[in-house]
């Protein structure tokens, strides 16, 4: 038995070395992106997923599993459900404005889903949710595995002031399933939602994204989530900001932080 002891020790060292090498190739890294958030005096987290290389980049990783109100980023999911259930026949179907003045000028007009998504028109998506109804909405949230699928707070407000919560990692997962055509809805529905999500299409780079802003306790939550399609890769991003003192530049900060980070990573040049 003594004869095999040194050999056994050598083998164990090789195994341990192999495990250490494996751990060093963990497809995730953290990066200090605090300067981008400090510029706007907000807290937050950022996730980037590089599909081709199966690699995650995190800033403030501990926040990636924390649940937040999705606010208007839920319009991605709401669009999918509304189209799939027939609450709306297509992206060009016009809903009549009810005549009530709202703070955003673009909201005070007849509109269709394409414009409502771009302008984040709350009343339009509230009407869609009411058409879907509580029973179907709950069913589809669970089927699509979106956040905690909690519709408490009213059918036309659960994503704004109710119980619906989603994590930054959950946003990335949902976007990956959407882009990969892995959601349990028709291809027509997926294609229409992908089309209305486009915010930029230039030089072989397409950006699909959605903003969101809402209250959670004493904090204002700001989102910008989406993905960038280049000639040979897809990069998914989630920016989740929080502040107790919302400044005038808060809305722009959601987007600016993402684009500044993507520029630093040279992703928009690929």
C-alpha positions as CSV (number, residue, x, y, z in Angstrom):
1,X,0.0,0.0,0.0
2,X,2.9,2.3,0.8
3,X,4.2,1.8,-2.8
4,X,1.1,3.4,-4.3
5,X,0.9,6.4,-1.9
6,X,3.2,8.7,-3.9
7,X,1.4,7.8,-7.2
8,X,-1.9,8.5,-5.6
9,X,-0.7,11.9,-4.3
10,X,0.5,12.9,-7.8
11,X,-2.9,11.9,-9.3
12,X,-4.7,13.9,-6.7
13,X,-2.6,17.0,-7.5
14,X,-3.4,16.6,-11.2
15,X,-7.1,16.3,-10.5
16,X,-7.0,19.4,-8.3
17,X,-5.0,21.4,-10.9
18,X,-7.5,20.4,-13.5
19,X,-10.4,21.5,-11.4
20,X,-8.7,24.9,-10.7
21,X,-8.1,25.3,-14.5
22,X,-11.8,24.6,-15.1
23,X,-12.9,27.1,-12.5
24,X,-10.7,29.8,-14.1
25,X,-12.7,29.4,-17.4
26,X,-16.0,30.3,-15.7
27,X,-18.0,32.1,-18.5
28,X,-18.7,35.2,-16.3
29,X,-16.7,38.2,-15.3
30,X,-17.3,41.3,-13.2
31,X,-16.3,44.7,-14.2
32,X,-16.2,48.1,-12.4
33,X,-18.7,50.2,-14.3
34,X,-19.5,52.4,-11.3
35,X,-18.3,55.6,-13.0
36,X,-21.2,55.3,-15.5
37,X,-23.8,55.3,-12.7
38,X,-22.0,57.9,-10.6
39,X,-22.2,60.3,-13.5
40,X,-26.0,60.4,-13.0
41,X,-25.9,60.0,-9.2
42,X,-27.8,56.7,-9.3
43,X,-27.2,53.1,-8.1
44,X,-27.6,50.2,-10.3
45,X,-26.5,47.0,-12.0
46,X,-25.6,45.9,-15.5
47,X,-25.5,42.6,-17.2
48,X,-24.2,41.8,-20.7
49,X,-24.5,38.3,-22.2
50,X,-22.3,37.5,-25.2
51,X,-24.1,34.7,-27.0
52,X,-21.3,33.5,-29.3
53,X,-18.9,33.1,-26.5
54,X,-21.5,32.1,-23.9
55,X,-20.1,34.6,-21.5
56,X,-21.7,37.0,-19.0
57,X,-20.3,40.3,-17.8
58,X,-21.7,41.7,-14.6
59,X,-21.5,45.0,-12.7
60,X,-22.9,44.8,-9.2
61,X,-23.5,41.1,-9.6
62,X,-25.2,40.7,-6.2
63,X,-28.1,42.8,-7.5
64,X,-28.6,40.5,-10.6
65,X,-31.0,38.2,-8.7
66,X,-32.9,40.9,-6.9
67,X,-36.5,41.4,-8.0
68,X,-37.7,44.8,-9.2
69,X,-40.9,46.1,-10.7
70,X,-40.6,45.7,-14.5
71,X,-42.6,48.9,-15.2
72,X,-42.8,49.5,-19.0
73,X,-40.2,46.8,-19.9
74,X,-43.3,44.5,-19.4
75,X,-44.6,45.9,-22.7
76,X,-42.4,43.3,-24.4
77,X,-44.3,40.5,-22.6
78,X,-47.6,42.3,-22.8
79,X,-47.3,42.6,-26.5
80,X,-46.6,38.9,-26.9
81,X,-49.5,37.9,-24.8
82,X,-51.9,40.4,-26.4
83,X,-51.0,39.2,-29.9
84,X,-51.1,35.6,-29.1
85,X,-54.5,35.7,-27.3
86,X,-56.1,37.9,-30.0
87,X,-56.5,40.9,-27.7
88,X,-55.1,42.8,-30.7
89,X,-54.9,41.5,-34.2
90,X,-51.6,43.2,-35.2
91,X,-49.2,46.0,-34.6
92,X,-51.1,48.4,-36.9
93,X,-54.6,48.1,-35.2
94,X,-55.5,51.6,-34.0
95,X,-57.1,52.1,-30.5
96,X,-59.1,55.3,-30.0
97,X,-57.8,57.8,-27.5
98,X,-60.3,58.4,-24.7
99,X,-59.8,62.2,-24.7
100,X,-58.2,62.4,-21.3
101,X,-55.1,64.5,-21.3
102,X,-51.9,62.7,-20.1
103,X,-48.4,64.1,-19.3
104,X,-46.8,62.8,-22.5
105,X,-48.1,64.6,-25.7
106,X,-47.6,61.4,-27.8
107,X,-50.1,59.6,-25.5
108,X,-52.9,62.1,-26.3
109,X,-53.9,60.6,-29.7
110,X,-55.3,57.5,-31.4
111,X,-52.5,55.0,-31.6
112,X,-51.5,51.5,-32.6
113,X,-49.1,49.0,-30.9
114,X,-46.1,50.0,-33.0
115,X,-46.4,53.6,-31.9
116,X,-47.5,52.7,-28.3
117,X,-44.4,50.5,-27.8
118,X,-42.1,53.3,-29.1
119,X,-43.8,56.0,-27.1
120,X,-44.4,53.7,-24.0
121,X,-48.1,54.7,-24.1
122,X,-49.5,53.4,-20.8
123,X,-53.2,53.7,-21.6
124,X,-52.8,51.6,-24.7
125,X,-51.2,48.7,-22.9
126,X,-53.6,49.0,-20.0
127,X,-56.4,48.5,-22.5
128,X,-54.6,45.5,-23.9
129,X,-54.3,44.0,-20.5
130,X,-58.0,44.5,-19.8
131,X,-58.8,42.8,-23.1
132,X,-56.6,39.8,-22.2
133,X,-58.2,39.5,-18.7
134,X,-56.9,38.3,-15.4
135,X,-57.3,34.6,-16.0
136,X,-55.5,34.5,-19.4
137,X,-52.9,37.0,-18.2
138,X,-52.0,34.8,-15.2
139,X,-51.9,31.7,-17.4
140,X,-49.6,33.3,-19.9
141,X,-47.3,34.8,-17.4
142,X,-46.7,31.4,-15.9
143,X,-46.5,29.7,-19.3
144,X,-43.9,32.3,-20.5
145,X,-42.1,32.0,-17.1
146,X,-42.0,35.8,-16.8
147,X,-40.8,37.1,-13.4
148,X,-42.9,36.0,-10.4
149,X,-46.1,36.0,-12.5
150,X,-47.9,38.0,-9.8
151,X,-50.8,40.1,-11.2
152,X,-51.9,41.5,-7.8
153,X,-52.7,45.2,-8.0
154,X,-55.2,45.2,-10.8
155,X,-55.2,43.9,-14.3
156,X,-54.3,47.3,-15.7
157,X,-51.6,48.1,-13.2
158,X,-49.9,45.0,-11.8
159,X,-46.7,45.7,-13.7
160,X,-46.7,49.4,-12.7
161,X,-47.9,49.5,-9.1
162,X,-48.7,45.9,-8.3
163,X,-46.9,42.7,-7.4
164,X,-45.1,41.8,-10.6
165,X,-41.4,41.5,-10.1
166,X,-38.5,40.5,-12.4
167,X,-34.8,40.3,-11.8
168,X,-32.1,41.7,-14.1
169,X,-31.0,38.1,-14.8
170,X,-34.7,37.3,-15.5
171,X,-34.8,40.1,-18.1
172,X,-31.8,38.6,-19.9
173,X,-33.3,35.1,-19.8
174,X,-36.6,36.3,-21.3
175,X,-34.8,38.2,-24.0
176,X,-32.7,35.2,-24.9
177,X,-35.8,33.0,-25.3
178,X,-37.5,35.7,-27.4
179,X,-34.5,36.1,-29.7
180,X,-34.0,32.4,-30.0
181,X,-37.6,31.7,-30.9
182,X,-37.9,29.6,-27.7
183,X,-41.1,31.1,-26.3
184,X,-44.3,29.0,-26.5
185,X,-46.1,31.4,-28.8
186,X,-46.5,31.5,-32.6
187,X,-43.7,32.6,-34.9
188,X,-45.9,35.4,-36.2
189,X,-46.2,36.8,-32.6
190,X,-42.5,36.6,-32.0
191,X,-41.7,38.2,-35.4
192,X,-44.1,41.1,-34.8
193,X,-42.7,41.8,-31.3
194,X,-39.1,41.7,-32.6
195,X,-40.1,44.2,-35.3
196,X,-41.7,46.7,-32.9
197,X,-38.7,46.5,-30.6
198,X,-36.2,47.8,-33.1
199,X,-34.8,51.2,-32.0
200,X,-31.8,51.2,-34.4
201,X,-30.9,49.4,-37.6
202,X,-27.7,50.6,-39.2
203,X,-24.5,49.2,-40.8
204,X,-25.3,45.6,-39.9
205,X,-26.1,46.4,-36.2
206,X,-29.7,46.1,-35.0
207,X,-30.7,47.2,-31.5
208,X,-34.0,46.0,-30.0
209,X,-34.8,47.4,-26.6
210,X,-37.3,48.8,-24.1
211,X,-37.2,51.4,-21.3
212,X,-39.1,51.3,-18.1
213,X,-39.5,53.5,-15.1
214,X,-41.5,52.9,-11.9
215,X,-41.7,53.2,-8.1
216,X,-40.8,50.5,-5.7
217,X,-41.0,51.7,-2.1
218,X,-39.1,55.0,-1.8
219,X,-37.0,54.3,-4.9
220,X,-37.5,55.1,-8.5
221,X,-36.5,52.2,-10.7
222,X,-35.2,52.7,-14.2
223,X,-34.7,50.0,-16.8
224,X,-33.2,49.7,-20.2
225,X,-33.2,46.1,-21.5
226,X,-32.7,44.6,-24.9
227,X,-30.2,43.1,-27.3
228,X,-27.8,44.0,-30.1
229,X,-27.6,41.8,-33.2
230,X,-24.3,42.1,-35.2
231,X,-23.2,40.3,-38.3
232,X,-22.0,37.3,-36.2
233,X,-23.2,37.7,-32.7
234,X,-25.9,38.7,-30.3
235,X,-25.3,40.7,-27.1
236,X,-28.1,41.0,-24.5
237,X,-28.1,43.8,-21.9
238,X,-30.0,44.7,-18.8
239,X,-29.5,48.1,-17.0
240,X,-31.4,48.5,-13.8
241,X,-31.1,51.8,-12.0
242,X,-32.3,53.0,-8.6
243,X,-32.5,56.3,-6.9
244,X,-34.5,58.0,-4.1
245,X,-33.9,61.4,-5.7
246,X,-34.9,61.3,-9.3
247,X,-33.1,64.0,-11.3
248,X,-34.2,65.7,-14.6
249,X,-31.7,63.5,-16.5
250,X,-33.0,60.2,-15.1
251,X,-34.9,59.1,-18.2
252,X,-31.9,59.8,-20.5
253,X,-29.5,58.1,-18.0
254,X,-31.2,54.7,-18.5
255,X,-30.2,54.7,-22.2
256,X,-26.9,56.7,-21.9
257,X,-25.4,54.3,-19.4
258,X,-26.0,51.4,-21.7
259,X,-24.7,53.0,-24.8
260,X,-21.6,54.3,-23.0
261,X,-20.8,50.9,-21.7
262,X,-21.4,49.2,-25.1
263,X,-19.1,51.8,-26.7
264,X,-16.4,51.1,-24.1
265,X,-16.7,47.4,-24.9
266,X,-16.6,48.1,-28.6
267,X,-19.8,46.2,-29.2
268,X,-21.6,48.7,-31.4
269,X,-18.6,48.7,-33.8
270,X,-18.8,45.0,-34.5
